[in-house]
């Protein structure tokens, strides 16, 4: 089923190339447009240039250059991207709720749970 509308699809932010590629493949198979970046700094750069903006961000927390916590802090400082919902995808035992995420999906990823989370934000 193709997902269309004013949003720019899903932004995957994860430093693991295999996870990024796998998520891109399964999400595109479901009809989503997908962009992928390897860390929070790349995500901010992408978001500032993206049009239309993504309807949801899948965000890993543990990444080099800029981790998920720092990304969220920076994202909230930019009014035009601050309200894009985050679905945290992480294997960390820390309480990701501190990231102010809309959803949490633990790794290894349950794809049904992930799709349910994404569908709440992508028409």
C-alpha positions in Angstrom: 0.0 0.0 0.0 1.5 3.3 -1.0 1.5 6.0 1.6 1.0 9.4 0.1 0.3 12.8 1.5 2.1 16.0 2.4 4.8 14.3 4.4 8.2 13.3 3.2 8.1 9.8 4.5 10.4 8.3 7.1 13.9 9.4 8.2 16.0 6.6 9.6 18.9 7.7 11.8 21.2 4.9 12.8 24.9 4.4 12.6 24.6 0.7 11.7 24.5 0.5 7.9 23.0 -3.0 7.9 20.1 -1.7 10.1 19.6 1.3 7.9 19.6 -0.8 4.7 17.2 -3.3 6.2 14.8 -0.7 7.4 14.9 1.1 4.1 14.0 -2.2 2.3 11.1 -3.2 4.5 9.7 0.3 4.7 9.9 0.8 0.9 8.2 -2.6 0.5 5.3 -1.1 2.5 5.2 1.9 0.3 7.0 4.5 2.4 9.5 7.0 1.1 12.6 6.5 3.1 15.8 8.6 3.7 18.7 7.3 5.8 21.5 9.0 7.7 24.2 7.7 10.0 24.1 10.1 13.0 22.3 13.0 14.6 24.4 15.7 12.8 23.6 14.2 9.4 19.9 14.0 10.5 19.8 17.7 11.4 21.5 18.7 8.1 19.0 16.5 6.2 16.0 17.9 8.1 17.0 21.5 7.4 17.2 20.8 3.7 14.3 18.3 3.3 11.1 19.3 1.6 8.6 18.0 2.3 9.8 17.2 5.8 9.5 13.6 7.0 6.3 12.6 9.0 8.3 10.6 11.5 12.0 10.0 12.5 13.3 6.6 13.5 16.1 7.4 15.9 18.8 5.3 17.4 20.3 6.6 20.6 23.8 5.3 20.6 25.7 6.9 17.6 29.0 8.6 17.0 29.4 12.2 16.1 26.0 13.2 17.6 23.9 10.7 19.6 20.1 10.5 19.8 19.9 12.5 23.0 21.9 15.4 21.6 20.0 15.2 18.3 16.7 15.6 20.1 18.0 18.6 22.1 19.1 20.3 18.9 15.9 19.3 17.0 13.8 21.0 19.7 15.7 24.3 19.2 14.6 24.5 15.5 10.8 25.4 15.3 10.3 24.2 11.8 11.5 20.6 12.7 10.9 20.5 16.5 7.5 18.8 16.2 8.4 15.9 13.9 7.6 12.8 16.0 10.4 10.5 17.1 10.2 6.8 17.3 13.3 5.7 19.3 14.8 2.4 18.1 17.4 1.3 20.6 19.0 -1.6 22.4 20.2 0.6 25.3 19.0 -0.2 28.8 18.9 3.5 29.6 15.4 5.1 29.9 15.0 6.5 26.4 11.8 8.3 27.7 14.2 11.1 28.6 14.5 11.8 24.9 10.8 13.0 24.8 10.0 10.4 22.1 6.5 9.7 20.8 7.2 5.9 20.7 9.9 3.4 21.8 10.7 0.2 19.9 13.4 -1.9 21.4 16.1 -3.7 19.3 15.9 -6.4 18.0 13.0 -4.7 16.2 9.6 -6.2 16.2 8.5 -5.1 12.7 4.8 -5.3 13.5 5.3 -2.9 16.5 7.5 -0.6 14.4 4.9 -0.4 11.6 2.1 0.3 14.1 4.2 3.2 15.5 5.0 4.6 12.0 1.4 4.4 10.9 0.3 6.7 13.7 2.3 9.5 12.1 2.5 8.7 8.4 -0.8 8.8 6.5 
